[in-house]
Amino acid sequence: MNRQIRPYSVLILITVSVFFIFMLNIFVNSFAADYRIALRDTASYYSSGSLMPLFHLGSELTGEVGVILRFAGACCLLAFAVKLVLKRAFSISLLRKAILLEGIYYLFNLPFIIYLFVRPYSISNYGAGSSFLAQILFVTPIFIIFYLKLKNETLSKEEFAKWGALAITGFIFALWIKHFLFAIYALPLNFSNLTFSVGFLNSTLTLLIGGIMMIVVFMPLYKKKSILFSTHAFGAALIVAGLYACVFAGISIFNIEYLRWINLIDWWTISLVILGVGFLGVKRKNDTPMISGLP
């Protein structure tokens, strides 16, 4: 592994480990949740005769397949990060699998999206359905293309940098739209209350600003003019993006409505602050991306 990658490998492992714990928690608890849903929906079907409860159950079970695949992707990503630290090796194979599994995970939410839109009108149903649909659009196409690019053994560093940058940016914007819409359809819009006002501004701005900063930072990579970018500016963007979960957690201490939802937000993104501080703290002569460690 190129020496230029070493300052970041431990930081990447920390972030990936937090994401893995986040996914492990969802994975372990998902089976019990599916069992409760199955009991409730089958009972509702037998009592009402409506097929909607079975449609809901089918969408939940399809989503469970997606959760399993995403957890498998998190395992691959963790193995990639461990190998990066311990063996100083950049495993394209593990990274490629993680990207594919993360990308296709969102497609397994399609039955649930349909279920939300065919139910009687509700702002929460339409808001959640729109959120899931937008996440598919922001993540899945880019990740699948990136996966296919990585299968090419002659992939250039410029092409790798372009699609890696697009994947990171798309993922951040998917997080933004998810939590922005969540603040609209799930949390009360009470601007007379300070914590709700701060919470809504947090949901509206932090991830959005972080994503916009990344677009600016990665512009040379998108255009394939260079594989160089400002690691300090990227670190600042990561810190801004990671502030969303930090602020949400802080508000939940004082606001019961936020505390109710703390387990449903992407709290693992708090680790982006650590990663961002690391990028800011590493002094280097030249700003170069991780891909300089590729063969």
Stockholm file with secondary structure:
# STOCKHOLM 1.0

chainA/1-295         MNRQIRPYSVLILITVSVFFIFMLNIFVNSFAADYRIALRDTASYYSSGSLMPLFHLGSELTGEVGVILRFAGACCLLAFAVKLVLKRAFSISLLRKAILLEGIYYLFNLPFIIYLFVRPYSISNYGAGSSFLAQILFVTPIFIIFYLKLKNETLSKEEFAKWGALAITGFIFALWIKHFLFAIYALPLNFSNLTFSVGFLNSTLTLLIGGIMMIVVFMPLYKKKSILFSTHAFGAALIVAGLYACVFAGISIFNIEYLRWINLIDWWTISLVILGVGFLGVKRKNDTPMISGLP
#=GR chainA/1-295 SS CCGGGHHHHHHHHHHHHHHHHHHHHHHHHHHHHHHHHHHHHHHHHHHHCCSHHHHHHHHHHHHHHHHHHHHHHHHHHHHHHHHHHHTCCCCHHHHHHHHHHHHHHGGGGHHHHHHHHHSSCCHHHHHHHHHHHHHHHHHHHHHHHHHHHHTCTTCCHHHHHHHHHHHHHHHHHHHHHHHHHHHHHTSCCCTTSHHHHHHHHHHHHHHHHHHHHHHHHHHHHHTTSCSCCCHHHHHHHHHHHHHHHHHHHHHHTTCHHHHHTGGGSCGGGGHHHHHHHHHHHCCCSSCCCGGGGCC
#=GC SS_cons         CCGGGHHHHHHHHHHHHHHHHHHHHHHHHHHHHHHHHHHHHHHHHHHHCCSHHHHHHHHHHHHHHHHHHHHHHHHHHHHHHHHHHHTCCCCHHHHHHHHHHHHHHGGGGHHHHHHHHHSSCCHHHHHHHHHHHHHHHHHHHHHHHHHHHHTCTTCCHHHHHHHHHHHHHHHHHHHHHHHHHHHHHTSCCCTTSHHHHHHHHHHHHHHHHHHHHHHHHHHHHHTTSCSCCCHHHHHHHHHHHHHHHHHHHHHHTTCHHHHHTGGGSCGGGGHHHHHHHHHHHCCCSSCCCGGGGCC
//
